[in-house]
Amino acid sequence: MPETIAPDIRDRKTITHEDVLGLNFIRKPSKFYFRGHFREGLRSRIIQILDPRDVRIETRGVMREGIRRYPLARPLRMLRIFRRPVAALNDLKDEILNYQILQEHLPAAYFAASSEFLVDYEKPGGREIVLCGLQKFVDGESLDPWNPRILESVKAYYRTRAPREHTDPEAFAARKVNVLQQHTQAVIRHLKNMAHKTRRIPDLAGIGNILFTLSATIHLVDINNISRISVDSAIPIDDKGYPACDKSIEALALLERGVLGRPVDSQEELYRIFLNPERMRRVRKIEKKFHARIARGDYPSPEKTGLTTNA
């Protein structure tokens, strides 16, 4: 009997190890264990690549100091499978250029690098070229620009993770926050420089797109949705109908205000244009319609949108 082709992995609600092994471009048997990541994106499916030994410890537990513990297996890498097909190799020029620009303007310490590759994906109904990426795993927490108490949340995170021998968790948290603020200031400076020189900005708006770590570093993990910055009156939207450019610049201002604790310069070019109250009102209307479509499951499919960055 002919081998049955598994349902398209990009459409599955959950992804298991067996689902990934069913992909025609994954070697079988595999020395790795795969499972879907708890964070999910509109543009890609994200899969953890794990060491099976770590998974066994996670499920069976390990004795430490007389207590059986179940430490969560730490991914070796993240496998990202992009939802949209690649109609032609020429379509990837903008994708490659955007990543090169990000690499040039943002130090490697501040983003999760990815090695990207194309696969000939066999799916129900035929085959198609799909872009995938093997991305560095960042063990961190979301630095959410939209959290009005973002700095308090960060401080609370560090207070609860002060070493047992540390007698002053408040002082430990204060030192960590100070280091994080220094890194955040550097990232904001680099991103503004990128915006001014290249008229491009990465997606900072999505929750989970920016992570901070226990060592107080900051990392951008959504490196593929990079918007062109247009200063005319039209509101650019990305391939899903989201005003990613405007919302990313707003998120940049919120990080500057919330994490650094300082007012933004409303006369600075980016903020003067994109934080204009009337423009922000129009952006909110587009954003509201976008979220209403997502709630209905009604948004442009990859086949309809191709690789267009902004509508």
N, C-alpha and C positions, 0 to 999 in steps of 0.2 A: 504494500500500500504506500502511496506517496506520503511524504512527511507533511503534517499539518502545519501551516504557517500561523504563528501566534497572532492574536489581535495587536493592532498598532500600539506600541508601548507608550506613545505620546498621548493616547486617549484613555489610558487606564487610570482609575481613581487611586489605586495603590500599586506599588511596584515591589515585587519580591525577588529573591535570589534566582528562583526558577524562571521568572519573567526575563531577567537579563540574560541568563544562559540560553534562552530561546532565541535571542537575537542572532542573525546570521553572521554578524561581524565580531562576535565574541568567541574566543577560543574555548573549546570544551575538551576535557575538563579544565576548570580554572583553579589556579592556586589562591584566588581571592574569593571573598564573600561579598555579595552585593545586596543593598537594600535602599529603598527610596528614602530621600532626605525629608526631614520634617518641614523644611522651608521649600516652598514651591513658587515657581515663577510663571508668568504668562507666556514667556518666550522660550523656556526650556524646561525639560524634566531634569531633576537633579538627583543623582544616585551616589550613595556612599560606597567607596571601595575600601573594604576592611580586611584585616588579617584574620583568618578563621580562628587562630589561637586566641585572639582578643575577644572574639564573639563567644567562644566556649567559656572563657573566664566570666564574661558578662552574664551568661545564662546559668552557669553552674556555681559561680561565686568563687572567692578565694579567701583563705583565712589570713587576717592581718591583726596582730595584737589581740588575739583571742576572739575576734569577731569576724563572722563571715560577711564579706562585702561583695557587691555586684557592680564593679566599675564599668561604666559605659564604654564600649569599644570606640576608639578614636580613629576616624577615617584616615587612610593613607593618602588618598586623593579623592576628588569629587569628579564624577563623570557627568557631563552635561550633554544632553541630547536636545538640539534645537527643534522646536516644533515646526518651523517653516521649512519647506523643501528648498533646495537650490536648483532653480530652473537651468542655470548655466553658470560655468565657472566665472564668467565675467561679472556675475552678480555679487561676487565676494570682494570686489575691489574696494568698495566703501568700508566693508567690514574690516579688511586688513589695514586700510589706511587709518581708520579710527583707532584701532588698537596700537598702531605704530605711534600715533600722536600721543595717546595716553602714556605709552612707555617713555616717550621723549620728555614729557612735561611733569609726570608724577613719579617720584623715586620708587624703585621696586619695593621698598619696605612698606609702602602705603597702599598696595593693591595686591590681590590674590592672582598671581600670574597663571596663565592658562596656555597649554600647548594644544592647538586646535587642528583638527583633521577632518577629512571628508570620508564618508562611508557610502557604499552602494547598499542601501537598506532594502531588504526584502520584506514586504508587508502584504497584507491581504489586498488583492487587486493589482499587484505589480511591484515594481522596484522604483526607487527614487534616490537621488543624491541628498544626503543629510549632513549638516555640519554638526560636529561633536567637539567637545573640549575636555581635556584632563586638567583640572584646576587644582591649585594648591588649596589644602584645607586650612581654614582659619578657625581656631577654637576660641570663639568670642561671643559676646553679647551684642544685641542690636543697639546702636547709638541712634536713637529715634529722634529725628529733628522735630517731629510734630508733638513730642511730649513736652507740655508746658513746664514740667518739673524735671527736666532732663538731668540737670546737674545734681539735684537731690537724689535721683535714681542711681546715678553713677556712684555717688558717695556711699549710698546704702549698699550697693554691690560690693565695694571694696571693704566696707566695715565688716561685713559678714564673712569675708575671706581673709581677714587678718590672720597670720600664723598663730598657732596656739600659744607659742612662747611670747608673742607680742603683747605687752601689758597695756598698750594704748591703741585700740582699734581706730579711734578717731584720728589720731596722728598718722597712723598707717594710711588711712583713707585719704587724708589731706595731701600726703606726699604723692600718692598715686594719681590723684586728681590733678595735681600740679604738673606732673609729667604728661598726663593725657592732654591737658590744655596746651602744652608746648607743641605736642604732635598735631593737635587739631589746628592750631594756628599755622603750622607749616603746611598742612594739607590745604587749608583755605587759601593760603598765599599761592601755592602751586596751581590750584584749580582756577583761581582768578587770572593768573598769568596765562594759563592754557586758553581760557575763555577770551581774553583780550587779543592774544596772538593768533589763534586758530579759529576763533568763532565756533568753538565746540565745547560741550560740557557733558560729562557722564551723568547717568541717572542717579541722583542723590535722594530722590523723593520716596522711593519704595521702602517700607519698613523691612529691615534686615539687609538693605543694600550696603550699609556701613556698619562695621563691627568694631568693638573695642575689646581688648584682651586683658587678662590678669596682669600682664607686664606693662599695661597702660599704653600700648600701641594702638593705632587705628588703621583699619584696612577697608578699602573699597572692594566689594566682592562682585557687584554687578558691573562688569567691564565691557559689555557688548552693546548696551543701549546708550549710544552717544549721540546727542542731538546737535544739529547745527543751530547756531544762534543767529536769529534774524531780528534786527532792531526796528523793522517796520511795524505797522499797526496790526498786521495779521497775527493771529495766535497759531504758531506751528503745533501740529499734533504728530505723534509718532504712528507707527504702523498698526497700533491697537486703538488709535483714536484718543490717546491720552496726551494732555499738554505737558509732556515731559520736560521740555526746555524751561518753560516758565516755572514749573513746580520745583525743578532742580535748583534754579537760582533762588527761589524762595527758601528752599531747604538750606542752601548755603548761608543765607542771611540768618536763619533760625539757629544754625550751629554756631555762627559767630556770636549771636546774642545769648543763646542758651548755655553753651559750653564755656565760652570765653568770658561771659558776663559783661559784655560791653555793648553799647548801642551801635548800630550800623550807620555808616555814612550814607545818608539818603541822596547825596549829590554824586556819589560814585556812579560811573556810567551804568554798570549792570543794574544796580539797585534803583537808580533814577528812572530807568526805562521799565524794568520788570516788576518793581514794587509800586508802580503808580496805582493808586486806589481804583481808578476806573478800569485799568487793564486787569487788575487782580479780580475785580468783580466779574469780568467777562470770562476769565480763566475758571473761576469757581463754577460758572454755569456749564462750561464744557466738562469740567471734572464731575459735576453732579450727573450729567447725562451719561458719562462714561461708566460711573459706578452703577447706575441704574441698568445699563446694558449688561454689565458683568453679572449683576444679580440675576438677570434673566437668562444668562448664558448666551447673549446675543451680541457678539462682537466680531470684527472682521477675521475671517479664517486666514491661515498662512497662505493657502492657495490664492486668495484674492489680493493679499497685500504684497507678496513678494518680499523684496528687501528694501523697500522705500523707507527712509528714515523719518522724514516729515511730510505730511500731506500738504 
